[in-house]
Amino acid sequence: MKIKEILTVLEQMAPLAYAEDFDNVGLLVGNPDVPATGVLVCHDALESVIEEAIVKDCNLIVCFHPILFSGLKKIIGQNYVARAIAKAIRNDIAIYAVHTALDNHPEGVNKIFCDALGLKNAKILIPKQQYIRKLVTYTIAENVLKVREALFEAGAGQIGNYENCSFTSTGTSTYKGGENSNPVIGNRLELIEAQEIKIEVTFEKHLESKILKALFTNHIYEEVAYEVYDLKNTHQNIGLGMLAEFEAPMTEIDFLRLVKDKMGAEGIRHSVLRDTKIQKVAVLGGSGSYAIKNAILAGADAFLTADLKYHQFYEAENSLLLADIGHFESERYTKNYIVDFLRKKILNFAIILSEENTNPVKYL
């Protein structure tokens, strides 16, 4: 098995198109065409993790955080990033990062967060925008079913919990083929009027090449008329953060103790206790201060995230309990999820969970 075959499975788990524009995901180091010897899954691909991969004969490291985030102008061991990259290159070890591609996935980081706490009925807190596209095409009645089914098979027509969604309408088209044309209806150099069916479907933008290939392969015409539009609709199943709830409310203190225990937090920084019950909870793994207002607007009783600054605790505005549980802690089960996913998809192959604790924050 080559490394690129494993990368295909990782794309199934967390499509790179789901990632935020600022992020650096995918294959960061290495040759995808070499045979894979084993996969080591970690949180951060530090130098100690590269050494662990060498010892365990793994030439592919799958990390959550990208070790290469901003550009490197030179690699001379000047910092922890350069040292890790240099060691990986010297030992022919590939590095692949998932980060916000998995953050935005409906089964990803924040669903894992919710599941760890026993939260139910999770839904996206900040739906992803500018991610849905629309395809419009035209064909004759005899070709409609074949084209439409092919588009559905390629992933078009999914809206929330519904699939095979489309709209068709009938109209009159005109065209005139040139000297080298081969029209299905009528003759070249002849102005044709034909009754055609207009097919409209929406799709996630990362599927565009697959959907267009299905269109061209199954359309009866020599030249396929089609249009692709960007839509402003939000994608209700892809996005950052989640809003979920406990089956029964609990006190703020009991809630914080539960979070501390389940997420392995050494300590929790939180806003003023309001002497109210906690049932509806917003979560956002990693740095999530930008989502405080979203959590308030969603009616959350509490918002769990990390990396909050002093003044941001004021933004709770006595509307909810705001808690910083630690960056690593809020994402701590992500690597376990990746390992479980890969082991289910790739049988009889070494998929290893890193034993290195890469949390840079320590507590007294």
N, C-alpha and C positions, 0 to 999 in steps of 0.2 A: 504494500500500500504506500502510495506517495503522499507527501505532506499535503499537496493540493486537494486530494480526496477528503482529507480530514477538514480542510478549510471549507469545503462545500457543505459538510455537516454543520460546521459552526455557523455558516450563513443561514442555514435552516433554523438554527436556534435563535440567532439574533441578526437579521438582515442588516448589512452595513448601511443601507439607505435609511434605516431608522435613526441613525446617529445624528447628533446635533452638528451644525455646520462648523462650529469651532473645534470639534473633536478630531482626534487622530486615531482612527480605528483600522482594523484589518491587519494584514501582514506587514510588520514594521522592519523585520530583519530576516534574511534567509532566502533560500532557494526553494520554491514550492514543488519543483520537479524531482527532488531527491527522495529516496525511500524513507519512510518514517520508522524510527526505532522505538519510539514511545512518546507519550504526551504527559507533561507535568503541568498541572493547573494550579495557579497561584493568584494572589491578590495583586502583588506588585513584583515585577520582574527585576529584583535587585541582584547585585553581584552574588550574594549568598544563595539566591535561588538558581542562578546560572550554575554555580558549583554543585548544588543539589541535583540539577538536571544531568550534569556530567557523571556524577557518581551513580545515578539511577538509569543511565543510558537512555535518556530522553532527548531527542534532537528537535522537539517542538515544545515550546512553552506557551501556554494559553494564559494570559493575564487579564485581570479585570481592568486595572488602570494602565493606560499606555505609558511605557517607560520613556518613549520619545513623544513629547507633547509639543514643544516648540522647537524651532530649528537648531541644529548643531552645526557650527562653522568649522569645528575641528574636533577630532577624537584623540586626545592625548592623555586621558586619565585625569582630566582637570576636575571632575566632579563625579558623583555617584552614578549619574546617567551615562556619562562617557565610559566609565569603568565597566559598567554592566554590558553596554553595547559592544565594547572591544572584546570582552571575554566571550560573549556569544558568537561574535564573528570568528574569533580565533578557533573556537571549538565547533564550528559549523552547526550552531543551534539557531533555529528559527524562533521568532517571537511574534505572537498574534495577540492583539488587544480587542476586547469587545466594548467596554465602557458604556457610553450612552446608547449604543445600539441595543444593549440589554436593559438599560435604564428605561427606555421608551417602550419596551416590549410588554404586552399585557400579562405575560407569565414571568417577567423578569424581576429585576432588583426589588421593586416596590411590592410586587405580589409576594415575593419571598419574605419580605419584611412583614407584611400583613399576616402571612401564614404562621410565622414564628411567634406572633403575639396572639394567635387564635382569632383574628379579626375576620369577619364574614362580609359577603356581598360587596366585594371591592370593585371600584370603578375608577377610571382615570381622573386625576385631579386637574391636570392641564393638558387637554387634548392637543395633539400635534396639528399645526395648520400648514396650508400650502402643500399637502401631501397627496391629495386626491386629484386624479385627472379623469377626463371624460373623452371617450372615443366615439366619434360619429362616423358611420360609413353607410354605403348605399349598395343595394344589389337587387336582383330580380327575385320574385317570390320563390322560384324553384331552388334558390341557393341560400335562402334565409336561415333555415334550420341548421344546415351544415356550418355556416359561418358563426351563428350564435352559439352553438354547442362548443365549437372550437375555442371561442373567446372565453366561455365559462370554464372550460378545461384548463385554459392558461391562467386563470385566476381573476378574470374580470367579473363584474356583477355581484360583488360581495358588499353588502351594506349592513353593518352591525351583525345581528344574529341571523340575517337572511342571505341567501346565495341565489345565483342564477337570476339576478335582477336586471331587467332591461326594459327599454321602451321602443316600440316600433310604430311607424306611421307610413302612410302611402302617399306618393306624389308622382309628378311627371318630370322626367329628366330629359335633357337634350344633349346630344354630342355628335360630332362629325369626325370620323377617323381619317388620318392622313394616308399617304401612299403606302407606308410601311405598316399600317395598323392591321389588326386581325379581330374585328369586332364580333362579339358573341351574337348580337342582334343587328340585323341589317348589313349593309355593305360599306366598304371604305369609300370615302369621298361623298357619302350620302348623309344628309342631316337626319338624324334619328330622334324620334320622340318615344320614350319607353316608360312604362309603369314600373316604378321601383319602390322598394321598401327601405325606409331609413331605420337603421339600428343604432341605438344609443346605449352605452354601458359606461359605468365608472370603474376605476381601478386604482390600486396603489402605484405610485410613480415608479417604484423599483421594478415593477413587472412590465414596463412599457415595451422593451425589446422582445420579450417572450410573447406578449399579446399581439404585437405587430407581425411577428413571424407567423403566428396562428392565423391572423387575418389574411396575409398574403398567400399562405399555403392553401387555404380553403376557399378563397374567393374565386368565382368563376371568370371574372373579367381579366383581360390582358393588362389593363391599367386600373388599379384600385383607387377610387376616390375615397378619401378619409380625412378627418380632422381630429386633432388632439388638443384639448384645452386644459389649462390649469384652473382648478376650482378653489374658491375661498373657504369651502366647507372645512370644518374641523373633523379629524378622524377620531371617532369616539372610543376606539379600542387601542389607539397608540398615543403615547404621551408620557409626560413626567409626573411622578407622584401618584398617590392613590388615596381615595376616601373609602373607608370601610367602617364596620361597627361591631361592637361586642353584642352577644346575645342578651346580656343584662348589664345595666349600668353599674359602675363602681366608684368608690371615692377617689379623689385625686391622689392621695397617698398610696392607696392600694394599687392604683394604676401605675404610678411611678415605680413602685417596688416590683410590679410584674415586668415592666419594661427593663428595669435594671437586671433582673434575673434572666429573662428570656434572651436578651440581647448581649449579655455578658458585659454590661457597662460598668466600668470602674467607678464612675460617678456621673450624675446627671445635673446639668445646669438648667434651671427652669425659671419661668416668670412667676409672678405673685400667684399664690393659690387663691382661688375664688370661692372656695367652699361650695362647689357644685359637683354634680355627678359627671362621670366621663363615660360616654357610650359611642359617640361618633368620632372617629379619629382620622386625621389626615397624616400621611407619612410621605417622606421624600428622602431616599437614601443619599448620603453624601451632602454636599453643600446646597442647602435649600432655602436660604433666607429670602430669595426672590419670590417664594411661593406663600409667604405669610398671609398676604391679602387674599390669595386664592383660597386658602384654608378657611379664613374668616367668612368669605362670601359663600363658601360651600356649607357653612353652618357647623363646622367641626367643633367639638368640645375641647379637642387637644390637637396639637400639631407636633409631630416628631421629625426632627431632622438633625443637621450638624453644622458646625463652623459658624455659629451665630456670634455677632459682635455685640458689644455692650449695649449700644443704643437700640439695636434691633429687638431686644427684649421689651422695650417700651411699645413696640408695634403690636404687641398682643392687645393693647387698648382695653384690657379687662373683658375681651370678647371670647378668649379661649386660653387654655394652658399651653404655653410655648416651651418646648423642651429640646435641649441640645444633648444628644446621647453619645456623641463622638462619631467622627467620620468613618473610621474603620468599623466600629461597632454597628453602625446602621447598614453596612454592606457585608457584614461578616459571613453570612451564609451563601453568598453569591458563588464562591468557588465550589462549594459542595454541590450546588445546583448544576454547574457546568460539568462537573465530573459525572454526576448521575445521568445527565442528558447524553453525554458522549458514550458512556458505558452501555446505555440502552440502544444506541444507534450503531456502535462499532463493537462487535462481539469479539472475544478472544484476542484482545489487543491491550497493551499496557497503557491504561489511563490512570495516572497517579495524582493523588491530592498532595500538594506540597505541605511539608511539615514546618516550613519556615514561618514565623510570626513576623510579618512585615509592617506591623503597626508602629509608626514612628513616635507616637505619643505614649508617654509613660506617666504613671501616677504614683505619688508618694503614699 
